[in-house]
Amino acid sequence: MSQRVDRRKFLVGAGGALLALPMLEAFAPREAHADLPAPPKRVLFVFHPHGRPAGKGYDGEDNWSPGAAGPLPASISSALASLVPIRDKIVTVDGIDNIVRAAAFNDTAGHGAAGATCLTCAVPISNGPDDSIATSHSIDYELGTRLRANETMPPSMIFPAQLAGAQYMGYWFWGTGGSPPFIVDSRPEVAIPQIFGPAQPAQPPPTPTLHDRLVGRRASILDGVAKSFTALRSKLNAADRDRLDAHAAFIEKLEKGIGQGGVVQATESCVRPDETAVPDYSGDNNRGQKDAITTPFQIENVVQALACDITRVAALEFHNGYDPVFPTEFPSGGQIVSDNWHNMIHNAPQLSDANTSDLTKAFQYFGKSFTSLVQRLDMMLDLDGKPMLESTLVVWVSDMGYGAAHFDWNVPVVLAGMPAAFPKGQGRHIVMDRRTLGDLYAQILRMVGGTDTTFGATGTLGAVSANQFADSAYDFGSGISPSTPLHMGPIDV
């Protein structure tokens, strides 16, 4: 090619080496493309209370499990039937136990100990009969401190999936030392400015030109090469000018992040949700009658918080474990209205119980929300042009295994997204010969790049507690004892 631009001369001067020009068409008689940036890894938790919707795990009393290990059945299971649209993107797991809960005193079968341990795997302290307080942070917080871009980014953000107010019952996610987590408002239209800042003016100012950006950033390394930069740009074709402008914008973004310890990397799919799009849902909401309206908007808030790189770890928390009415599943009411969710679960220890059908139907609200969330992540374009789901691990877990009897063994687990973290593939069911939640969370830490083999309390139950473990809620099939280990090995992903 004639009239070649002297790349070497351009790079000489203040900041030239830092600018590190991308290869342009002008430098060689061939087309060249810069590599797309690798997206950050993200983890999203979905949480619901009470474990499996019916049964207690004995003699086949379980309508959540897909059955034997292997490819997921076409209908998966009666409780998980709403996951069929994403069947090839999930892995379901049997055999995960919350053993640390057995170390809690004065709360041998209540919700308090389950809530304080199910995500921390740490021995709680007593807060009176049937209550416990967490003593350590939960797994989402641990992941967030590792994956965040810099210390100004929240380690984890908790999004109530249901309207809360005075009805908020969440006590599963924890910050440092068992401190309260970062919880956004359960009203999606209130959460939007809380997360994304105030809405921009209807008529935003014009986009600054390259000259405007260079002049406005006197301390920028681009200032040192501004004259050469402008001269080079004038000699390039349109494609190279666009590439050079994009590279200049990248350098500016890099500089902003360096001072904070890391770079925020919003995807091109990042869009601030519009709070005015949330319809009026005023009226009675003592039992979650408006959840069908608000939950989809809160799901979008979660997705966009990840896409805009406001946080890299979040949780969609279905907190209402006592008395929701699941309006999408029961538009005409029925027993779910005349009774309550919590009581109905306790009255369905066998699948033959009358409540089982309604409980399973109600559970579809969680499953449909999970499916919607996974599908939305699959629609979002990441930094590398691939679906955001490929760099996002989604973990659906609960506080118990079988809520009917407060059993804390066989906690239901569904994993989705980040296919590269599943060497044996997705669309399958795993049956483990007993593993703990500590094992599961250590596995998740490894799936995003860690080398962890444990999470939370380590050793044996006897090493962390003098509890006698006599309550039937801790009968993990073969039973537990002071010698029961708190970690039993990796998960077969």
C-alpha positions, 0 to 999 in steps of 0.5 A: 500500500502507498502512503503508509502511516509510520506506526513507530513514530506515532507511538513515540512520545508521552503515553504512546506506549500506554495507548498501544494502538490496535492494528488498523487497516492502514498498517497492513494490506489485510483486514484485522480485528481486535479481540473482543474483551472477555466478559466478567464472571457473574453469579446469580442466586435464586432462593425460595423457602421450605425446600421441596414442595411436598413429601419428606423423602422417605419411600419415594415421597418426593415430587421434586427429584427427576429420579435417577442420575442421567439426562433429564426426563422430558417433563423433568418432574411434577414440581419442576415441569415449568423448567422444560423450556430451559431443560438443556441449560440446567443441571439438577442435584440430589444429595446435598445436605445442610449438616451445619444446621445440626450444630445450632443450639435451642433451634433443633427444628425451626426455621431460624437455624436453617436460615442462619446456616443454609448460605453461610455454612457457619455455626450460628449463635442462639437468639432464644428458643427456635431462633439463631443468628448468623455468625459469618457472611453468606456465599454470595458475599464471598463470591462478590468480594472476589469477582467485583471490579473494585471496592466501590462495587457492592459485593452482592445485591439482594432483590426481593422477588415479592413485595415486602414492606412489613411482610419481609421475612428474609434472613438467609443472606448475610454480610461480613460477620453476619451483618445485614446484606445490601437489600434493594427495595422490593418495589421495582419502581423504587429500586430502579433509581436506588440501583441505577441512579436518577432518570436521565433528562428526556433530551440528553446533551449531544455526544461529545466529540473526540476533541471535546473528550480530549480537552475535558480530560487534561490528565488523560494519557490521550492528551500526550498524543492528542496532536498525533492522534488527530493527524493520524485519524485524518489519514484513515479510512472510515472503518479505521477511524471508527476503530480508533475512536472505539479504542480511545473510548476504551482507554478513557474507560480504562483510566477511570477504572484504574483509580478505583482498583478495577474496570467496570465493564457494562455490556452493550445490552445494559439499559436503565429500566424505566420506572414509569413502565411499572403499572399501578399495583395499589391495593391489598397486598397482605398476601402477595396478591400483586406479586404477578405484576411486580416480580417480572419487573424485579427480574429485569432489575436483577438482569440489568444490574448485572448487565450494567456491571453495577454488581457481579453477584446478586440474588433474587429472593422469594422471601414470603414463606408464610402466606403468599397466594400465588395469583398466577397459579390460582387466579380464582383463589381456592384452598391456597386462599382459605388456608396458608402456604406454610400450614399446607406444606406441614400438612403434606408429608406424603405425596398422597396428602390432599395438599400436594396438588395445590402445593405443586401448582404453587411451586410453579410460580418459582419455577416459571420465574427461574425460567424467565430469568434464565431466558432473559440472561440468554437474550442479553449480549455480553462484551464478547457478543455471546449471550450473557448466560454463558458467563453467568452461573445461576444457582437455585437453592433453598433453606431446607430439604423437606419443609413438611418435616423441617428436614434439612437433608436433600436440599433442592439445587438447580444450576444453570448458565456458564456451560463451560463450568460443566465439563460433563454437560448440562441437561442432566440430573446428578445424584450424589451419595451425600454432599454438604452445602459447604461442598456445593459452595466450594464447587461454585467457587471453583467454577468461577476460578477459585481453588477452594475445597471448603466453605464455612465451618470445617472439620466434623460436627463434634469439632464445632458443637457439643449438640447431641444431634438427637432431633429427627430433623437431622436423620440424614437417611443413615443418621449423623453423629459428632464424627460426621464431616462438614465436607465430603468431596466435590460435586460431579458437575 
